[in-house]
Amino acid sequence: MTLCAASLFWVFGFGRSKQGRLLLVLFAVLIPMEFACGLLAYHTLSEIDSSLVRLLLLLNVVFLALFIHGSRRTAFCGTLLLATWIVPHQCVLGFRWWLVHQEAAEIVAYAEQVEDETGDYPRDLSGYTYRHTSIKPFVHYSYNRVPDTFSVNYYVGTPGTSHWYDGGLWKYHPD
C-alpha cells in the first residue's frame, strides 16, 4: 500500500517538490503506525473503538486531497494531529497490555505451583507478590470451590474488554 502511494506521488509530480517528499515520508511512516495502532486497539480498547481508529485512517485521504489542492500546511498539520491522537495512546496501552499479560501469566503459574505443593489452588493472592504493583487494579483472580479451579482475568483500556485464563486456556472478549 505504501509503495502504491509512493508511486502515485511520483506519477502526479508531488515527489519532485520538497513538501511533496516530506508528506510522502510522513505518510510512509505514520499510516502503517496508525494502522498497527488500530489493530492493537482491538485488544486494548474494544472491537468498536478499533474499527473507529481504522476508519479515522481514511482522514489521511482527505489530507492528501488538501495537499493536492494547495492546502499544504493544513495537510501536514492534519496528518500530524491524527497520528498524535492515535499513536501515543495506543503505544502506552500496548505497553500496559504487555505488562498486565505477563503479570497475569505469572499469577497463573503461582496458582499452579501452589496447587502442586498443597493440592488446592490459593483462595486469594495474599501470598503472591506483584512484580508491577501499578497494574494490580487491572488483574482479578477468583477461586472456584466447586470444582476446585481458578480464573484470572484482566483488562487493559476498558473494563468491558477482557482477557482471561480459565481451564488451561487464555480467552478474549473484545466488548
Secondary structure as UniProt FT lines:
FT   HELIX           2..11
FT   TURN            12..13
FT   HELIX           14..16
FT   HELIX           18..44
FT   HELIX           47..56
FT   TURN            57..58
FT   HELIX           59..68
FT   TURN            69..70
FT   HELIX           72..118
FT   TURN            126..127
FT   HELIX           133..138
FT   STRAND          139..144
FT   TURN            145..148
FT   STRAND          149..154
FT   TURN            159..160
FT   STRAND          162..166
FT   TURN            167..168
FT   STRAND          169..173
//
